[in-house]
Amino acid sequence: MTRRITRACRLLVVTLTAAVLQATPAPAADSPPDGVITWGTSADRIGDAAADRGYRMVVHTSVAGRDLRIRLSNAFGDRPVTFDSVYAGIQQEGAELVRGTNRQLTFDGSRSATVPAGATVYSDPLPGKLPAQSDLVVSIHTPDAAGPITGHWMAMQTSYATEGDRTAEESGAHWTDTIGSWFYLDAVSVRAAAHTGAVVALGDSITDGWQSTTDLNRRWPDYLARRLQRTDNAVKGVANEGIAGNKVLADGAGLSALNRLDRDVLSQPGVRTVFLFEGVNDIKAHTGVTAQELIDGYREIVDRVHEAGKCVVGATVAPFKGWPEWDPAAEAVRQEVNQFIRNSGEFDAVTDFDGILRSPYDHERMLPSFDGGDHIHPNDKGMQAMADAVDLGSLDCASR
């Protein structure tokens, strides 16, 4: 059977499976806005909510545009959550905002929004320009939140919290609690220049930025975003949908890549390409996952991305010898999986992170100058080397 027929058969299976799943009603969610995602993070359950709490969250955008909109998520809540005051401004320093930039967001014309359990909500467009690479600050207040809280645990970014509603304040005087997570906020989009698109990085803790320097935006997708801003590539938006500990096949640290693909990736506006860099957690966990099972998971992601009309770039699994869970059996699986990624032709393009990060003297081990210290997560220098290895042309389907 030819590859084209095989892929068509797999697409039919994926389509039929999706139709069966859609027979069960899902919580309502806003339709994605026109425009392009300029910042994104993956949602998970990160603890229990607290009433009368304010969160002032700092996020670093990618593409420039107008009329920003944010998405608030209650994906893991078990009851509705109300946001009675939401503002967006530009960071001056710490929790302090640039004077005159903090403006209130609305939702269908209202200053408040109640999001059902399992759902998301987009704000109305906020008039005005947002420059590329902005340190945007979104401040929210939840008057009576309770139950599981939705957010992103490992932000690698200092944000702030307070008691009561201080969202309208530009001063940081009352925002004295520092936090290392983002709460409820999972996407920011803008109306960008015509024909502008975005890439979403679907990954685990390496993509999430562990071992990069906190507050300096040195995750590899951050370096990639800066590269893209300096070129005439039509892909300018970058969304980081990494979760520390995430797997392709099994839920655990967040839903699996297969189970969160629609919400975290395909639902985002303006996405042109999905960059898939996952697999080491499936391999090192010693759960009995075989190379073929992981390959089948990759193929399902590729098929679903293609069915959505987008391209997918695959990245090889990086070396991790020296990490406590490494052993020759896991290494054999990694090598077989990487052989598939490089040579199968299933992906629209391939970035060889394994080849970039490995030591020339021991291909099973990370190059020491790139090693963040635990032998699995790159440092800032390694993160930049990863971003520099990406063929920017591979991110723009429309150009091929």
C-alpha positions in Angstrom: 0.0 0.0 0.0 1.4 3.4 -0.9 2.2 6.0 1.7 -0.5 8.3 0.3 -3.2 5.5 0.6 -1.9 4.6 4.1 -2.1 8.3 5.2 -5.6 8.6 3.7 -6.8 5.5 5.6 -5.3 6.9 8.9 -7.1 10.3 8.3 -10.4 8.4 7.8 -9.9 6.6 11.1 -9.0 9.9 12.9 -12.1 11.6 11.3 -14.4 8.9 12.3 -13.0 8.8 15.8 -13.5 12.5 16.2 -17.1 12.2 15.0 -17.7 9.6 17.7 -16.1 11.8 20.4 -18.2 14.8 19.3 -21.4 12.8 19.9 -20.8 13.6 23.6 -21.6 17.3 24.2 -18.6 19.4 25.3 -18.7 22.6 27.3 -19.3 25.6 25.2 -16.3 27.8 24.3 -15.9 31.0 22.4 -14.9 30.7 18.7 -11.3 31.7 18.2 -10.9 35.3 17.1 -9.6 36.5 13.7 -5.9 37.3 14.1 -2.8 35.6 15.2 -1.7 34.2 18.6 1.2 36.3 20.0 1.6 34.4 23.3 0.2 31.1 24.6 0.7 28.6 27.3 -0.7 25.2 28.0 -3.5 24.8 30.6 -3.5 22.2 33.4 -4.9 21.8 36.9 -2.4 23.5 39.3 -4.1 23.4 42.6 -7.2 24.9 44.3 -8.7 28.3 43.7 -9.1 31.0 46.3 -11.8 33.7 46.5 -11.1 37.4 46.3 -7.7 36.9 44.8 -6.0 39.0 42.2 -3.3 37.8 39.8 -1.0 40.1 37.8 0.6 38.0 35.2 3.6 39.0 33.0 3.8 37.4 29.6 6.3 38.1 26.7 4.6 38.4 23.3 6.0 37.6 19.9 4.2 39.2 16.9 3.1 42.8 16.8 -0.5 43.7 16.1 -3.6 45.6 17.0 -6.8 44.9 19.0 -5.3 42.4 21.5 -7.6 39.8 22.9 -6.9 37.4 25.8 -8.3 33.9 26.4 -9.2 32.9 30.0 -9.6 29.2 30.7 -11.6 27.2 33.2 -10.7 23.9 31.4 -10.0 22.0 34.6 -12.6 23.7 36.8 -15.5 21.7 38.3 -17.8 24.8 38.6 -18.1 28.2 36.9 -15.6 30.9 37.7 -16.3 34.6 37.5 -13.8 37.3 36.5 -15.2 40.6 37.6 -12.3 42.8 36.6 -9.6 42.3 34.0 -7.0 44.7 32.8 -4.0 44.7 30.4 -1.0 47.0 30.4 2.7 47.1 29.8 5.3 46.2 32.4 7.5 49.0 33.7 9.4 46.9 36.4 8.2 44.2 38.6 4.5 44.6 39.3 4.5 48.3 38.2 3.0 49.2 34.9 4.0 51.9 32.4 1.8 54.9 33.2 -1.3 55.2 31.1 -1.1 51.7 29.6 -3.4 49.8 32.0 -6.8 49.5 30.4 -9.9 47.4 31.2 -10.9 44.5 29.0 -14.5 43.6 28.4 -16.4 40.4 27.4 -19.3 40.8 25.1 -19.4 44.4 26.3 -19.5 43.5 29.9 -16.7 44.2 32.5 -17.1 40.7 33.9 -17.3 37.2 32.5 -18.4 33.9 34.0 -16.7 30.9 32.4 -18.5 27.5 32.7 -16.5 24.5 33.9 -14.4 23.1 31.1 -14.8 26.2 28.9 -12.8 29.2 27.8 -13.7 32.8 27.0 -12.2 35.5 24.8 -12.2 39.1 25.7 -13.4 41.8 23.3 -10.6 43.4 21.1 -8.8 46.2 23.0 -8.1 49.0 20.5 -4.6 50.1 20.0 -1.2 48.7 18.9 0.8 46.1 20.8 4.5 46.1 19.7 6.4 42.9 19.0 8.3 41.4 22.0 6.2 43.3 24.6 6.1 42.5 28.3 2.4 42.5 28.6 0.8 42.4 32.0 -2.7 40.9 32.4 -4.4 41.6 35.8 -7.5 39.6 36.8 -9.7 39.3 39.9 -11.8 36.4 40.9 -14.4 37.3 43.6 -15.6 33.9 44.6 -13.4 31.3 42.9 -13.3 27.8 44.4 -12.5 24.2 43.4 -9.7 23.2 41.0 -7.8 26.1 39.4 -6.7 26.1 35.8 -3.3 27.6 34.9 0.3 26.8 34.0 2.5 25.8 36.8 6.1 26.3 35.5 6.0 29.8 34.0 9.8 30.6 34.3 8.5 34.1 34.8 7.8 36.1 38.0 4.3 37.3 38.3 2.3 38.8 41.2 -0.7 38.2 43.4 -2.7 40.1 46.0 -5.8 40.0 48.1 -8.8 42.0 46.8 -9.3 43.8 43.5 -6.3 45.9 42.6 -6.5 45.3 38.9 -7.0 48.9 37.9 -3.9 50.1 39.7 -0.7 50.8 37.7 1.4 50.9 40.9 2.8 47.6 42.1 2.6 48.6 45.7 -0.2 46.2 46.6 1.1 43.3 44.4 3.5 42.0 47.0 3.1 38.3 46.6 5.4 36.8 43.9 4.3 33.8 42.0 5.9 31.5 39.4 2.7 30.3 37.7 0.1 31.8 35.3 -3.5 31.5 36.5 -6.4 31.2 34.1 -4.7 33.1 31.2 -3.7 30.8 28.4 -3.6 32.9 25.2 -3.1 36.4 23.8 -3.9 37.2 20.2 -3.7 40.3 17.9 -4.7 41.4 14.5 -1.4 41.3 12.7 -0.3 42.4 9.3 -1.9 40.6 6.3 -0.8 37.0 5.7 0.9 36.7 9.1 0.8 33.3 10.7 2.0 31.6 13.8 3.8 28.4 14.9 2.9 26.5 18.0 5.6 24.5 19.9 4.0 21.4 21.4 6.4 19.9 23.9 7.5 19.0 27.4 9.8 20.6 30.0 12.5 21.4 27.5 10.1 23.5 25.5 8.6 24.8 28.8 12.0 26.3 29.5 13.3 24.4 32.6 17.0 25.2 33.2 16.7 28.4 31.2 17.1 31.7 33.1 13.9 32.9 34.8 12.5 36.3 33.7 14.8 36.6 30.7 12.7 34.7 28.1 15.4 32.3 27.1 13.3 29.2 26.4 14.1 27.9 22.9 10.7 29.2 21.5 11.6 32.7 22.8 14.9 32.6 20.8 12.9 31.4 17.8 10.4 34.2 18.1 13.3 36.8 18.2 14.8 35.2 15.1 11.5 35.4 13.2 11.0 39.1 14.1 14.2 39.9 12.3 13.2 38.2 9.0 10.6 38.7 6.3 9.1 35.3 7.1 5.3 35.4 7.2 5.3 33.3 10.4 5.8 35.7 13.2 3.6 34.5 16.1 5.1 31.9 18.5 3.1 30.1 21.1 4.8 27.9 23.7 2.6 24.9 24.6 5.1 22.9 26.6 4.3 21.2 29.9 7.0 19.8 32.2 6.7 16.0 32.3 4.3 15.8 29.4 4.0 12.7 27.3 2.7 11.9 23.9 0.7 8.9 24.9 -0.3 9.1 28.6 -1.9 11.7 30.8 0.0 12.7 33.9 1.8 16.0 33.8 -1.0 17.6 31.9 -3.1 15.8 29.4 -1.1 13.9 26.9 -0.1 15.6 23.6 -2.8 13.6 21.9 -5.5 14.6 24.3 -4.6 18.3 24.5 -3.8 18.9 20.8 -7.1 20.4 19.9 -7.4 22.8 22.9 -3.8 23.9 23.3 -2.7 23.9 19.6 -5.3 23.6 16.9 -7.8 26.0 18.5 -5.3 28.9 18.5 -5.9 31.7 15.9 -3.5 32.1 12.9 -1.6 28.8 13.5 0.1 27.8 10.3 2.6 25.2 11.6 2.8 22.8 14.6 6.3 22.1 15.9 6.3 18.7 17.7 9.1 18.0 20.1 7.9 15.4 22.6 8.8 11.8 23.5 11.6 11.7 26.0 9.1 11.4 28.9 7.3 8.4 27.3 10.7 6.8 26.8 12.4 7.4 30.1 9.4 6.5 32.3 9.9 2.8 31.7 6.2 2.1 31.4 6.7 -0.4 28.7 6.0 2.0 25.8 7.6 0.7 22.6 9.1 2.7 19.8 6.2 1.5 17.6 3.6 2.8 20.0 5.3 6.2 20.2 5.6 6.3 16.4 1.9 5.5 16.1 1.2 8.5 18.5 3.3 10.8 16.3 1.4 9.6 13.2 -1.9 10.4 14.8 -0.8 13.9 15.7 0.5 14.4 12.1 -2.7 13.2 10.6 -4.9 15.4 12.8 -2.7 18.5 12.1 -2.9 17.8 8.4 -6.6 17.3 8.6 -6.8 20.8 10.2 -5.0 22.2 7.2 -1.7 22.9 8.9 1.9 21.7 8.6 3.8 19.8 11.2 7.6 19.9 11.8 9.0 17.0 13.8 12.0 17.3 16.1 14.2 14.4 17.1 14.3 13.4 20.8 17.4 14.9 22.4 20.0 12.8 24.3 19.6 12.2 28.0 22.4 9.9 29.2 23.3 10.8 32.7 19.7 11.4 33.7 18.8 8.8 36.4 16.2 7.0 34.3 18.5 6.5 31.3 19.5 3.0 30.4 20.5 1.2 27.2 16.9 -0.1 26.6 15.5 3.4 26.7 18.3 4.6 24.5 17.4 1.9 21.9 13.8 3.2 21.8 15.1 6.8 21.4 17.3 5.8 18.5 14.5 3.9 16.7 12.0 6.8 17.2 14.6 9.3 15.9 15.2 7.1 12.9 11.4 7.3 12.1 11.3 11.1 12.6 14.3 11.7 10.3 13.5 9.2 7.5 9.8 8.4 7.4 8.7 11.3 5.4 5.6 11.7 7.6 6.5 15.2 8.7 6.5 18.2 6.5 10.0 19.1 7.8 12.4 17.8 10.5 14.6 19.7 12.9 17.4 17.5 14.3 17.6 18.6 17.9 19.4 15.3 18.7 22.2 16.2 16.2 22.5 19.7 17.5 22.6 18.9 21.3 24.6 15.7 21.4 28.3 15.5 22.2 30.5 14.5 19.2 32.3 12.1 21.6 29.2 10.4 23.0 26.1 10.6 20.9 24.0 9.4 23.8 25.0 12.3 26.0 24.3 16.1 25.7 27.2 18.3 24.9 28.5 19.6 28.3 28.5 23.3 27.2 24.7 22.9 26.4 23.9 20.9 29.5 21.8 22.7 32.2 23.3 20.4 34.8 20.8 17.5 34.9 21.8 16.0 31.5 18.4 16.3 30.0 17.5 20.0 30.0 19.6 22.5 27.9 20.9 25.7 29.5 20.4 29.1 27.8 23.2 28.4 25.3 21.6 25.1 24.4 18.2 26.7 24.1 19.6 29.2 21.6 21.4 26.5 19.6 18.0 24.7 19.3 16.3 27.8 18.0 19.1 28.6 15.6 18.8 25.0 14.2 15.2 25.6 13.0 14.9 26.2 9.3 12.6 29.2 9.3 11.3 28.4 5.9 10.0 25.1 7.2 7.5 27.0 9.4 5.7 28.7 6.5 3.5 26.2 4.7 2.2 28.8 2.3 5.7 29.4 0.9 6.1 25.8 -0.3 
